[in-house]
C-alpha cells in the first residue's frame, strides 16, 4: 500500500514520517508563496511535494503562472488542482479553468473527488465537473470518508486511480467535529449510527478498520491528520507502513 500525507505551509518538516508523497495546503486567505516555499524545502529534503492549487483562492492568471513557475523551478513535479472552499477572489471559480491554462504541462496532476458530495456544489454539477477534469487528471484524491461502501462505489466508476482520503487515529468526537465543518453528512451519519456508547466516542478510531475494507479496490491512501501528526506518525510506525 502507498500512503501520502497532508501538511500546512507552517508544518515543521523535521516531524514528518518517512512517506515520499507530501501534500501542502493553501487554505483560504493563505499566501501561495508560503505553499510554494514549503514545497521547495520538501524537494530539498528528498520528498515528493504536491502543493494545492485552489482555483477560488488565486487572484489572477498572472498569479497562477507565478505560482506554477515558482514550484516547477524548485523541482516540484506534481500538483493537486482543486476548486477550494471559498468565494472566488479573482477570475477563477473552478479547477477546470486552471487546468485549461496549460501551465501544468509536464506535471503529474491530481484532482479532487467527492464520493459523498460537496456542500459547495450540486451533485449534478459535481458529476459534470468531474467528467470535464478527467482528461487532465492522472489520479483522484477523495475527501476523507468513513463509509467503505461509498468509497467502493465511487472507485468502481472511475477511469483513473483513486487515492482514498482517510483520517489519522482521531477520537470519534474529533471526527464528528471535522465532519460538521466540511459538510461530510454521510460520514457524520455513519459515525453516529456506529458509535453510540460514550466509551467508544472517547477511543481513537483506527484507520485500519476502513483500509481493510477497501484495500482490494485501491493501493493508495491519503491521510488527513487534522493536527494529529504525532499520533499519525506513531500509527504509521506501529503498523510498519513506514
N, C-alpha and C positions, 0 to 999 in steps of 0.2 A: 504494500500500500504506500501511497505517496501523500504526504501532509504538507500543507502550506499554512502560514501564519499571518495574521493581520496586526500591524502596529501603527502607531501615530508618528508624526514627524519629530516628536519630542522623546520617544522611547529611547532609553539607554541601550545601545546596541551590544554592550558587554553582557547584558542579561538574556540575550536571545539563545534559544536552544539550537542545536545543530541541524536545523532544517534549511534546505537550499533556497526554497522559494519564500520570499517575504514581501507581503503587500504593504503599501504605505497609504494611509488615508489622506484625503484632502476634504476636511469637513466644511460645512457652510461657514463662511467667514474666514476660512483659512487662507494662507498665502501659498500659492503654487510653488514659490521658490523654496519654501521650507520642505515641502514634499520632495521636490527635485533634489535638494541638497542631501536629504536623508537617503534617497535612492543612490546617489553617487557614493556616499560613505559606505553603503552596503556593498556596492560593487568593489570598492577598495578592500573590503574585508572578506571577499570571496563568496558573497551571497548572490542570488539572482533576484534583484528587486523588481517589484511590479507596482509602480505608482498608480494611484487612482486618477482618472481624468473625468471629473463630474461636469457634464455639459452646463448645468444651470449655475455653476459657480465660476465659470470662465467668462471674463468680461468681453472679449473680442477675438477675432481671428488672429490678430497680431499677438495677443497674449497667448493663445493656444500654440501658435507657431514657436514662440519663445520657450514655452514650457516643454514642448516636444523636443526642440533642438537642444535645450539645456540637458535633458535626460539622455538623448542619443549621444551627445558629445561626451557625456560622463560614463558611457559604456552600458547604459540601460538597454536591454533587448526586448522587453516585454511591457505591456500596459493593460490596465483594466479600464475600459471605456464604459462609463455609466451615465445615467441621466442626473442622478443626485437628488436629494430630498429637500429642495428649497425652491422659492420662486426664482426665475431667471434673473441674473444681474446684468445680462448682456443679450447678444443676439441668439445664443444657443438655448434651446429648451429641451433637446433630446439628444441621446448619444449618436443616433444615426447621422445627425448633422456634423458631428466631429469626425466620424468615420469617413464621410463623403469628401472631406477636405483632401484626403490622400496623404496627410502629414505622417501617418503611422506606417507607411510603407517600410518594409524590412523589419518590422517589429512583430512579435507574436502577440495576438490580440485576444483578450478575454472580454466577454460581455456578461451582463447581469441576467440571472434567471430568477423568476418569482413563482415557484410552484403553487403557492397559496395566495397569489395575487399581491397587489400593492395598493396602499391607501392613496397613492398619488395618481393612479390611472385606472380606467375601467378595464375589465377583463378582456373585452373585445379589442380595445386599443392596445392592450398589453400584448396580446397574441399577434396583432399586426406588426407591432414594433419588433417583436422577436423575429418574425419572418423576414422583415426588412434588413435586420442586422446580421443574420446568419451568414450571408455571403462574405462578410468581412471577418467573421469570427473563427478562431482556431479552437475555442472551447467556451463553455459557460460556467460561471461561478454562481451558485444559488445563494439566496438569503439563508439564514440559519433556520432550520426546521427541526421538529421533534417527531412528527408523524411519518414513520417509514413508508407507508403506502403512498402518500402524496409524492414522496421523492421517487419511488419506483415508477409510478405512473408518469411522472414528468420525464424521467430519463428515457422511458420507452418511446417517447415522441420526438426525441432529438436526433439530429444527424451529425452532431459533433460531440466530443467528450464532455461530460458533466462533472464538475468539481463540486461536491456536496458540502454546503455550509453546515458546520456543527459548532457548538459552543464548547469551551473548556469545561472542566468539572466544577460547575457553579451550583450553589444551593438552588432548590426549586423556587424559593421566594425571590431570588435574584432573577431567575429566568422569567418569572411572571412579570416582574417589573420591566425587563427589557422587551418582552413580548408586547406589553402595552405601549411602550414607547415607539416601536417600529410598526405597530399595527398588524402584528402577526396573529390574527384572530384564530386561525386553525391550530396553531401551536399552543396558544393560550388555552383553548378549549381542551386540547389533548392533555395539557398539564393538569387542568382542573379535574378532568374525568379520571385520570390515572393516579393522582396523588392527593388523597383526601385526608390522610392521617397527618396530624401535626408533626409527628416524628419524621415521616417521610419528607415533609416540606423543609426540614432543617438539614437533611443529609445532602451532600453534593451529588448531583446526578452524574453518573459515569457515562461519558460519551461512547464507551464500548457497547452499550445497550443498542444504540442506534446503528453504529458501524457494523455490528454483527448481522443486522437485518438487511442492510443494503449493499454490503461489500461485494456480493456476487454480481452487482449491476454497475459498479464503478470502482476504479482503483484510486480515486482522488478525493481527498477530504481537505476542506479549508476551515481553519479554526478561527473563530471569533472569541477573543479572550475576555472582552469587556473589563479590562483592567486586572484580570486574574492571571497575569503572565507567570507569576511564581508557581501557582497551582498547576497551570498548564505544563510548565517545564517538568514539574515533578511527575505528573501523569504520563507524559511522553517517555520519560526515562524509566519509570516503573514498568511500563508496557513494552519497553525495548523498541519503541518507534524511532528513536534517535540513537 
